[in-house]
Amino acid sequence: MPANRAKDIIKSVCLITMGVAAASIGLKGFLLPNGFLDGGVTGISLLCNLLTNIDVSIFIVAINAPFIWLGSHQISISFAIKSTLAISLLAIVVHFLTLPVITEDKLLIAVFGGFFLGTGIGLAMRGGAVIDGTEVLAVYISRHTSLTVSDVIVLFNSTLFLVAALLLDIETALYSMLTYLAASKTVEFLLNGIEEYLGVTIISHQAEAIRQHIVYQMNRGITVYKGESGYGKQGEIANERSILFCVVTRLEVTALLNEIENIDPVAFVLQHPIKETKGGMIKKRPLH
């Protein structure tokens, strides 16, 4: 087996194992003892456990199973295998793990239960697997309807919390929404990190001055496209111009926008989030 391949496998195993451990703490240390829910498949499993008193581990495996099968067709077989192992391990740990009562404060239960569960889900995803199959379903539906992945997840969880409010009580549903928000923000942070990148496209008559600032003052890489004007504030003008594109972190974007404003107050600037980057010069260039 090539060394890089072995390294990737070890990394995946470590991330998934840590993810299962974190999720187990969230479930057994916070949510299960206090009858709280989360969103997604995990939330359905917790709700079924509250209504039937059947071991939640059974529901974790049974409800995730069709989503993993779907993932084997929509994503890959290796993804399905990793996810099956991760979910099975989570079910085993949740079944046998015993933890003392950590807190009885409902706000702390919701926030930290969501934090540990979100940490587990995020680490598992970094390892190439899932321990909650909701996003697999969302990807499948988005490919066959006009709904986006976010739309499907919002509708799924809204329905779940509404059912929880009807079958349990409104307070539990509201605290469960807080748990879900804590979990989803934790997952987002683990996947994107504090240095979430933004792609910035700049169209300006002062393109060269802006380019020099980005390269020599911010020490960032930049790509220059050659384009033509279409239609703008000055009407239809068929002039060739440079279009700048660079990738910066959220922490740097304000400084960039301020400098663009100083150089060319009427520059057209477009921002969009970057989910993943590979290659190129993303980090700052070394100074000589």
C-alpha positions in Angstrom: 0.0 0.0 0.0 1.4 3.4 -0.9 2.5 5.6 2.0 0.1 8.4 1.1 -2.8 6.0 0.9 -1.9 4.5 4.3 -1.6 8.0 5.8 -5.0 9.0 4.4 -6.6 5.9 5.9 -5.0 6.5 9.3 -6.2 10.1 9.2 -9.8 9.1 8.4 -9.9 6.5 11.1 -8.6 9.0 13.7 -11.1 11.7 12.7 -14.0 9.3 12.6 -13.1 7.8 16.0 -12.8 11.2 17.6 -16.1 12.2 16.0 -17.8 9.1 17.4 -16.4 9.9 20.9 -17.5 13.5 20.8 -21.0 12.6 19.5 -21.4 9.9 22.2 -20.6 12.5 24.9 -23.2 14.8 23.5 -25.8 12.1 23.4 -25.1 10.3 26.7 -23.8 13.2 28.7 -26.4 15.8 27.7 -29.3 15.0 25.4 -30.5 11.5 26.3 -30.6 11.9 30.1 -32.6 15.1 29.8 -35.0 14.2 26.9 -33.6 16.8 24.5 -33.6 16.4 20.7 -31.4 17.5 17.8 -32.1 17.9 14.1 -31.7 15.3 11.4 -31.7 11.6 11.7 -30.2 11.9 15.2 -33.2 14.0 16.2 -35.6 11.4 14.8 -33.8 8.6 16.7 -34.0 10.6 20.0 -37.7 11.3 19.4 -38.4 7.6 18.7 -36.5 6.7 21.9 -38.6 9.1 24.0 -41.9 7.8 22.5 -41.2 4.1 22.6 -38.4 3.8 25.3 -36.5 1.5 22.9 -32.7 1.8 22.9 -31.7 4.8 20.8 -28.8 2.8 19.3 -31.3 0.7 17.4 -32.9 3.7 15.9 -29.5 5.3 15.0 -28.6 2.3 12.9 -32.1 1.5 11.5 -33.0 5.1 10.4 -29.6 5.8 9.0 -29.5 2.6 7.0 -31.6 3.8 4.0 -29.7 7.0 3.8 -26.3 5.2 3.7 -27.7 2.9 1.0 -28.7 6.1 -0.9 -25.2 7.5 -0.3 -23.6 4.4 -1.9 -25.3 5.3 -5.2 -25.2 9.1 -5.0 -21.6 9.5 -3.6 -19.4 6.4 -3.5 -19.1 2.9 -2.1 -16.1 3.9 0.1 -18.2 6.7 1.6 -21.0 4.2 2.4 -18.6 1.7 4.0 -16.9 4.4 6.2 -20.3 5.7 7.2 -21.7 2.3 8.0 -18.7 1.6 10.3 -18.9 5.1 11.9 -22.7 4.7 12.6 -22.3 1.2 13.9 -19.4 2.3 16.2 -21.6 5.2 17.4 -24.5 2.9 18.2 -22.2 0.5 20.1 -20.6 3.3 22.2 -23.9 5.0 23.0 -25.4 1.6 24.1 -22.5 0.7 26.5 -21.2 4.1 27.5 -22.2 5.4 31.0 -21.6 9.0 32.0 -22.5 10.9 35.2 -25.0 13.7 35.0 -22.9 16.7 33.8 -25.5 19.5 34.3 -29.2 20.0 34.9 -29.3 23.5 33.5 -31.5 23.3 30.3 -29.6 26.0 28.5 -26.2 24.4 29.1 -27.7 21.0 28.1 -28.9 22.4 24.8 -25.8 24.4 23.9 -23.1 21.9 25.0 -25.1 18.9 23.8 -25.3 20.5 20.4 -21.6 21.5 20.6 -20.4 17.9 21.3 -22.8 16.4 18.8 -21.8 18.9 16.1 -18.2 18.3 16.8 -18.7 14.6 16.3 -20.6 15.1 13.0 -18.0 17.6 11.7 -15.0 15.4 12.6 -16.7 12.3 11.0 -17.3 14.4 7.8 -13.7 15.5 7.8 -12.9 11.8 7.9 -15.0 11.1 4.8 -18.1 9.6 6.6 -21.3 10.7 8.2 -23.0 9.7 11.4 -26.2 11.5 10.5 -27.6 10.7 7.0 -29.8 13.9 6.6 -27.4 15.6 4.1 -27.3 12.5 1.9 -31.1 12.7 1.6 -30.8 16.4 1.0 -28.3 16.0 -1.8 -30.5 13.3 -3.4 -33.6 15.4 -3.3 -31.8 18.5 -4.6 -30.7 16.6 -7.6 -34.2 15.6 -8.5 -36.1 18.8 -7.6 -35.8 22.5 -7.7 -35.0 22.6 -4.0 -31.4 23.3 -2.7 -29.6 21.2 -0.1 -30.3 24.0 2.5 -34.0 24.1 1.6 -34.3 20.3 2.2 -32.5 20.4 5.5 -34.6 23.4 6.7 -37.9 21.7 5.7 -36.8 18.4 7.2 -35.8 19.9 10.6 -38.8 22.3 10.7 -41.1 19.3 10.3 -39.2 17.4 13.0 -39.4 20.2 15.5 -43.1 20.7 14.7 -43.8 17.0 15.4 -41.8 17.2 18.6 -43.9 20.2 19.8 -47.1 18.3 19.1 -46.0 14.9 20.6 -43.9 16.2 23.5 -44.2 19.9 24.4 -43.3 23.3 23.0 -40.5 23.9 25.5 -38.6 20.7 24.5 -39.0 21.6 20.8 -37.6 25.1 21.4 -34.6 23.8 23.4 -34.1 21.2 20.7 -34.0 24.0 18.1 -31.2 25.6 20.1 -29.4 22.3 20.3 -29.6 22.0 16.5 -28.3 25.6 16.0 -25.3 24.9 18.3 -24.6 21.6 16.4 -24.9 23.1 12.9 -22.7 26.1 13.8 -20.1 23.7 15.2 -20.2 21.6 12.1 -19.8 24.7 9.9 -16.8 25.8 12.0 -15.1 22.4 11.8 -15.6 22.1 8.1 -14.7 25.7 7.1 -12.5 26.8 10.0 -12.0 30.3 11.2 -10.2 31.1 7.9 -13.3 30.7 5.7 -12.3 31.9 2.3 -14.2 34.3 0.1 -13.7 34.7 -3.7 -13.7 38.4 -4.7 -14.2 39.6 -8.2 -13.3 43.2 -9.0 -14.1 45.2 -12.1 -12.6 48.6 -12.1 -10.9 51.2 -14.3 -8.1 51.3 -11.7 -7.5 47.5 -11.9 -3.7 47.8 -12.0 -3.6 49.9 -8.8 -5.8 47.4 -7.1 -3.8 44.5 -8.4 -0.6 46.0 -7.0 -2.1 46.6 -3.6 -3.3 42.9 -3.4 0.0 41.5 -4.5 2.5 43.8 -2.7 0.6 45.0 0.3 -1.7 42.1 1.2 0.8 39.5 -0.2 -2.0 37.5 -1.9 -2.1 35.8 -5.3 -4.4 37.2 -7.9 -5.7 36.2 -11.4 -6.4 38.8 -14.1 -9.0 38.0 -16.7 -9.3 40.0 -19.9 -12.9 41.0 -20.7 -15.1 43.6 -22.3 -17.6 46.1 -20.9 -21.2 45.1 -21.4 -23.6 47.6 -19.9 -23.3 49.7 -16.8 -23.9 53.1 -15.3 -22.3 54.7 -18.3 -24.4 52.7 -20.7 -23.1 50.3 -23.3 -19.4 50.7 -23.8 -17.4 48.1 -25.8 -14.0 48.6 -24.1 -11.6 45.9 -23.1 -10.7 45.9 -19.4 -9.1 43.7 -16.7 -11.2 41.7 -14.3 -9.4 40.8 -11.0 -10.1 37.7 -9.0 -8.5 36.8 -5.6 -9.2 34.6 -2.6 -9.0 36.1 0.9 -10.2 35.1 4.3 -13.2 36.7 6.0 -10.8 38.4 8.4 -9.0 40.2 5.4 -12.0 41.1 3.3 -12.9 44.3 5.1 -9.4 45.7 4.6 -9.5 44.7 0.9 -12.9 46.4 0.4 -11.7 49.6 2.2 -8.7 49.8 0.0 -10.7 49.2 -3.2 -13.1 52.0 -2.0 -10.1 54.4 -1.6 -8.7 53.5 -5.0 -11.9 53.4 -7.0 -15.2 54.3 -5.2 -17.3 53.1 -8.2 -15.6 49.7 -8.6 -17.9 46.8 -9.0 -17.1 44.1 -6.4 -18.6 40.7 -6.2 -18.1 38.3 -3.2 -19.0 34.7 -2.8 -18.0 32.0 -0.3 -15.4 29.4 -1.3 -16.2 25.9 0.1 -12.9 24.2 -0.8 -9.6 25.2 -2.3 -6.7 23.2 -3.7 -3.5 24.2 -5.3 -2.6 27.7 -6.2 -1.4 30.4 -3.8 -4.0 30.5 -1.1 -1.8 31.4 1.8 0.1 34.6 1.9 3.2 34.6 -0.4 6.5 34.7 1.5 8.2 38.1 1.8 11.7 38.5 0.4 
